[in-house]
Amino acid sequence: MSRITTVFNTLRSGGKKALIPYITAGDPNPALTVPIMHKLVESGADIIELGVPFSDPMADGPVIQRASERALKYKVGLRKVLEMVREFRERDNHTPIVLMGYANPIEAMGQEKFAESAKLAGVDGLLTVDYPPEECKDFVSILKSHEIDPIFLLSPTTEDSRLDTITKEASGFVYYVSLKGVTGAANLDINEVSERVNNIRSITNLPIGVGFGVRDPETAKLVANIADAVVVGSRIVQAIEQSQEENILQTVGALMLELRAAINSL
């Protein structure tokens, strides 16, 4: 059983919901990434989504785009991100790590080589924005053979006819994009999200995470009421961007504690 499945089973048995923060590896500098990851866990994270910096992050809004730019100035690429995961695993062997990124760096490394390296580093899941599930079945098989969960995005515009196809390829959990647009975009419509999540539940037993529009504890609580996991990205990356480096761990920790408290108050 994967770390991701174990976490969701444990939370479900306790009547709790997962909190999944996103950060971009290497932002604001590589030396801070692993300490930030540990602070996220100490402050209530159940799973960490770790962004692989990329020069053309098509699904990401300005906040995360700038984070990628800051990381790329330090030449943080896929291999460096895997090194960070290995370092994180020296202290934490139970918190699941999901890499979030784009196909280009994986193709440059080679799919088999990537899967082998990711497994050895301690990666548990992979969310690749531009690998459509219909076109990457071989890669999905490679990931699963290395016990890495392929995680796919579902959106408000995903047709019902595709939901079954996507969820059959996925494992670990599925990620519902709560709004039309990029990360950090407009406010979400919680009623529409609820309707879509219920529809997805009718098709799959996989846990459902919701993200792309969660910006404060109130929204996190609303989402946690209908989903299995709350994914928070741009808000955390923005807090990192706006903090002095010596204050980042304190700032991130305080934000996470607020989000955790809101979710636990259900």
Order of alpha helices (4+ residues) and beta strands (2+ residues): alpha-beta-alpha-beta-alpha-alpha-beta-alpha-alpha-beta-alpha-beta-beta-alpha-beta-alpha-beta-alpha-beta-alpha-alpha
